[in-house]
Amino acid sequence: MKIDKESIMKDQRAWMIKEHLIARGIADKKVLDIMSNLQREKFVPSKYMVDSYGDHPIPIGHNQTISQPYIVALMSELCEFKGDEKVLEIGCGSGYQAAILSKLADKVFSIERIKPLAENAARVLKELGCENVKVMHNDGFNGLIEESPFDVIILTAAPEVIPISLIDQLAEGGRLVAPVGNTVQQLIRLKKNNGSITTETITYVSFVPMVKGYN
């Protein structure tokens, strides 16, 4: 009997949406729809494909991971997308979060410091038709000043504190969503309004550390 892998993955996606996202409070319909149709297995090393839709991080090599689906959905929802935003992502990794951002925003610039990951993410994103995402191999601490300001900045690795260079590149009315901290990390949302910054803490998280330099 031939196994229909596509059908199995589709069923697993539906389970992920119902049990790991909706059941835990994710309510943004657009985020749910995008994640319902995005093939997460495309971003996961083949040996971990069976775990593609489990609600946990998965190693992608180079001591990096693809974040658990709930956290990806939560961070996407916290960005409060309207659809016309210019986005900066720090830490492209597998490209999964960037693929979701590509459906939520107008333009996405994603920086990855590890060259093989940047190259692989760019390839997968191109295969999936995410034409509005540009992946760059660079140091995320510096942001991307030539393309700033950004309506949304999202970090998928945790700095000890948010680099001031990134706050400076946030547009008026912009949102920055990031894990912050060392041994204890918190997911925060920072907003810039009338030149002032407000910050709220969302939940405790565990991300790989944000590292300076690139290779």
N, C-alpha and C positions, 0 to 999 in steps of 0.2 A: 504493500500500500504506500503510495507516494504521500509524503508529508508536505502540506501546504504551509510553508514557513510564513508567507505573507499574511495568511489568514490568522495564524497563531499570534503573530506580532500585533495585528490589528486588535485581536481580542485582549491581548496584554495591555495595549494602550488604553482601551476602554476601561479595563480594570484599574489602571493607574489613575485615570481621570476621576473615576467614581470613588475609589477607596483612599487614594493618597492626596488628592487635591480637593475635590468638592467636600469630602467628609472632614477635611481639616480647615475648611473655611475659605478656600479660594473661590471667589465669586465673579471675577472679571470674565465675561463671556468670551471676549476676543482671545484672551490668554488661553482659556480652556479649549476653544475651537482650534487654535493654532497647534497646541500641544497634542490635541486629539489626532491631528493629521500629519504631524512631523515624525519621521522615522528616526527615533532616538538610536536605534541599532546601527545606523549609518555612522554615528559618532563614537562608537564603542569598539575597542579592539575585539577581533573575532572570538578570542578565547573567553570573553566575558559577555558575548551576545545574549546568552540565555538569561542574563541578569539585567538586560537593558532597561526594563520597566520596574525594577525593584526600587523602593524609596530609600536609596542609599547611594553614596558616592561610589564611583568605579574608577580604578586606576587606568590612566591613558599613557603611561610611560613617563620617564624623566621626573619621577616623584611628583607628578601632577594627577589631578582627578577631574572627572566630570561630576558636577554637583548633583545631589539628589533632586529628583523632579519637584518635590514640594518647595524646596528653597529656590529653585529656578523660577517656578511659578510665582512664589511670594515676591521675589525681587522684581520680577516683571510687572506684577500688579502694583507694587509700591511706586513704580515710576510714573504712574498715572498718565499713560500715553493718550494723546488725542489723534495722532497719526501723521502730524507734519513735523515732528521733531528731528533735529540733528543730534545723533548719539555718539558718545565716546565710551567704548568698553575697554577696560584695562584687564587683560588676562583672557585672551581668546580661547586658549586651551584646545578643546576638541572642536569648538565652533558651534556647539549646540545652543548656548545662550544667544550667540550672534544670529543664528538662524531664526530664533524666535523674535529677536529685536528687529530683524529685517522685515517682518510682517506687521510689526507694531508702529514702526517709525518710517520717516522718509529716507534718511541717510544714516548709515552706521559705519563708524571707523573703529576697528578693533585692533588693539596692540597686543602682541605676544612676544615675550622675551626669548623663548626657546625656538630656534629656527625650524627644526623638524615638525614641531607642533604647528607653527604658523603656516608652513607649507602644506601640511596635511589638511588643516582646517580650511585653508583657501581652496584646496582641491574639492573637498566635500561640499562646501558652500556653493561653488560653481556648478557642480553636478546637480545640486538641488535647485538651481535657478535663483539663488539669492544675489541678484545682480547689484543691489544697492548696498552691499557690504564690501568694505575695503579692509583687508587684513594686512597689518604691517609688522615687521620684525624689528622691535625697538624696546627701549626702556620705558615702562609705563609711568614711572615717577614723574617724568617730564611732561606727560600728557601729549597734546598735539596742538601747540599754540597757533600754528599756521592755519588751522581749520576752526579755531575757537571764535566765538563762544559756542558752547554746547547746551542744548535744552535739557539733556539728560546725560549724566555720567554714571556708569555702573562699574563697580570693581568686583572681580571674581577671585581675588586673592586679598589677604588681610594685611594692611599696614598697621604699625603700632598707633599711628595717628594719620589722619587724612592729609596728604601733602598739600601745602598751601598753593602749589602750582596748579593743582586740579581745581581747587575752590576758585582760584582766579579765572579759570577757563569756563566757569559755569555762567550761563546767561542769566539775565534778570528774569525771575520767575522759574528758574531752572531747579531740577531735582538731582541730587546725588545719592545713590544707594550703595552701601558698602558694608562689608564686615570689618570691624576694627578691633585691634587688641593683639596681645601676645599669647600667653597661656589661657587667658579667658577672653573670648571674643564676643562682641555684640554686633548685631545687624542694626545699622542706623540709617535714617533718611534725613538728609540735609536739604534745606530749601533756601534759596536766595530771593528775597523780596525787598524792594526799595533799598537795595544796597546792604541790607542786614541779613545775617545768617541765623536760621533756627534749626535745631537738631532734635530729633526724637529717636529714642531707642525702641526697637521693635521686638527683638528676641535674642536669645543666646544661640550662637552658631559655632561651627568649626570648619575653617577654611585653611588651605595651604597659605603660608606667609607670602606677602608681597616682597619681592627681592629686587634690589637695585642692580642695574647692569643688564646685559643681554648676551646670549651666546648661540 
